[in-house]
């Protein structure tokens, strides 16, 4: 599974930069978190293991969301490194 679009033969695919890649992975993790939360809410199974399973699935969704936030923050930081710093051109 890849987040890169298919390309015609002989052409090189567009390779996302590091920040773009982090954002793509962040979006995928957010999507996983949403699906996990939906599954946890819709569990119809009944029995002694249902509540612990629901708690575990919800915790996994939370971890996915936290990781997605971290990747988004890292992408923002990478974008910031590419911008010239103020005053860096003033040294002559």
N, C-alpha and C positions, 0 to 999 in steps of 0.2 A: 504494500500500500504506500502510495506516495502522494505528496501534495503538489507535485510538479505536473503541469499539463503535458499531454502527449504532443509530440512534434513530428513533422514529416521527416522521412529518412534523409540523412545527409546534413541535416541542420542540427546544430547544437541547441539543446533546450536552454531557456533562460534560467540561470542559476541564481536563486535569491541570495541577497547579501545576508550577512549574519543576523542583522536586526529583523529582516523580513522573515527569515527562517524561524527565529524565536517567536515572532508574532503568529506565524502559521501553527506552530506547535502549541502556543498558548490558546489559540482558537479551538484547536482539536481537543485540548484538555478541558476547556470550558464546555464544549459540546458533550464530552464524556460525562462531566459532572452533572449536566442537566439531565442526561439520559439515566444516570444512576439514581438521581433524586426521584425521577419519575417512576422508575422501577420500584424503589423503596416505598414510595407512596401507594403504589398499585399492587403491592403484594397481597394476593388473595389466599395464599396458603395459610392454613391455621395449624396451630400446634405449639408445643413448647419451644421450638427453635425459631419460630417466626419473628418474635421481637428481637432476639439477639442478631438474627440475620439482617433485619431492617436497620438496626443500629450500626452494624458493620458496613453495610452498603452506604448508608448515609455518611459514615466517617470516611469512607473511600471517596465519596463525592466531594466532601470538604477538602480532603488532601489534594484532589485534582484541581479544585478551584484555587487553593493556596499556591500550588505549583504554577498554575496559569498566571496568577498575579505576579509571581516572581519572574517568570519569563518575560512578561510585559514590561516589568521594571527594568530588566536587563536590556531589553531592546531599546528602551528610552535612553538608558545610559550609553549604549553603543552609539545611538544617534548623536548624543551630546559630544562624544569624543571626536566625531568627524567635523564638527563645526569649529571654525577657528576661535581661539580664545580672544577675549577683548584685550586690546593693548599688546598683543603678541607681535603686531606689525610695527609698533612704535619704536622698537630698538634700532637705532641707526648710529 
